[in-house]
Amino acid sequence: MAAKTAKKPAKAKTAAEAATAKPKVATKAKAPAKPKAAAKPKAAAKPKTAAKPKATAKPKATAKPKATAKPKVATKAKAPAKSKAKAKPAAKSVNTFEAPKFQEFTIRNSAGVVGHVRLKPNAVAWKPKSGKAYKQISIELLAAFAAENGRLGQG
């Protein structure tokens, strides 16, 4: 909130200042309001002219009877036709190579297939020959297990 400003006390005028000061001019009174003029009378409405006669209508042709009358069957309202999707502008063709998401290997021994191994970027998965689902282990756990229990291999 704004602080109120205190008014300064009026200065007492000296006799010389009072003599030279301009006399106050009385404010002029406002002139009395002008009376409103009387409303003008409305002009008389023009009489309407007689309506022009309409042209006579041509006789309609008679409808031809249908050969066979089929009873109408209530049908569902047809959905509005779908507009074709706008084709995307052809991007510049760039040939790229994409690595597979995983590699799968079959484990065999002298008796035949033992199971399957999948190598993924973040895990290794294994399932037995008759298994339906893969069992997965992370790369970090596999590395720790191999370091602890593994032996030096050839190659």
N, C-alpha and C positions, 0 to 999 in steps of 0.2 A: 504494500500500500504506500502511496506517496505521502510524504510528510507534509503537513500543512505549513504554509509559510506565514509567518507573523507579519502583520501590517505595521509599517513604521508610523509613529505618531506624526500628525501633520505639523509642519513648521509654521510658526507664527509669522505673518507678513509684517514687514516694517511699513511705516506710513508712506515712504517713497514708492515702494513696490505696489502698494494698494492703489496709489494715484495713477501709476502708469499701466496697471493691469487692465486688460480688455474687459469691458462689461459682458456679462453672460447674456447670450442670446436666448430668448425664450423659444422653445420648440414650437413649430407650426402645428396647428391642429389639422387633422386629416379632414379632407373634404367629405361631406356626407355621400354615401353611396348613391349611385344613380338608380332611379327606379327602372325595373325591367320593362322592356317594351312589350306590348301586347302581342300575343302570338298571331302570326299571319293566318288568315283563313285558307284552308286547303282548296286546291283547284278542284273543280267538279270533275268526276271521273268521266272518261270518254265512253260513249255507248258502244257496246260490242257489236261487231258486224255479224251478220248472219253466217253461220257455218256453211262452208262449201259442201255440196253434195259429193258423196264418195262415188268412185267409179264402181260400176257393177262388177261383181266377182264372176270369174269364168267358172263354168260348171266343172266339177271334178270328174275325172275318169273313174269308172266303176272298177272295183277290184276284181281280178280274175279268181275264180274258185280254185282251191288247191286240189290236186289229184287225190292224195290220200292224207287224211288228217291223223297225225300222230299225237298221242297225249304228251304234254310237256312234263319233263321230270325236273325236279328242283336240283340244280347243280351248284356246286361250291363256287364261290367267287374266285376267279383266276387271280393268282398273284401277279403283280407287275413283272414284266420281263426284266431279268437281271442284266445290268449293263456289263459288257465284257471288261475285264480288268485291264487297266492300261499297261501296256508293255513297258518294262523298264528300259531305259536307253542302254544299248549294248556297251559294256565297259570294255576298255582295251584288253584284249586277250593276252594274258601273261601265263606262260607255262610255269608251273611250280611242282616241286616234288614234296610229297607228304609222307612222313614216316608212319608205319603202322602203329596203332595204339598199344599193341603187345605182340610178342612172338610166342608161339606155342610149340612145344617139343613133346614127343612121345618117348616114354622111358620103356625100354625093352630089356629082357634078359633071355636066357636060353629057353625058358618055358613060354615066352611070348610077351605080350604087352603087360606092363606092371601098372602104369599110370601116365598122367600128363602133367607137364609143368608149363606155366605161363610166366613169362618175364615181362613185367610192366615197368614204367619209369619210376614208380614209387614203391613197388612191392613185388614179391614172388608168390605165385599161387600154385597149389598142387592139388590134384584129386586122384584117387585110385581108379583103376580100370572100370569098375562098376559104379563109381560114385557119380552123383548128380550135381553136386555143388563143389566149387573150389574152396580150399582152405588157404587163407592168405596170411603172409607175414611181411612186416615192413622191411625195407632194405637195411635200416639201422639194426633191427633185432637179428636179422640174418648175418650181418657183418660181425656182431658181437658173438653170436653162436659159433660162427666159423672160426673166429679168432681164438675162442676158448676151447672148442672141441675138434677143430679141423686139424688136418696134417698137411704138410707141404706136398703139393701136387707137382706133377711134371707138366710144364707148359706154360 
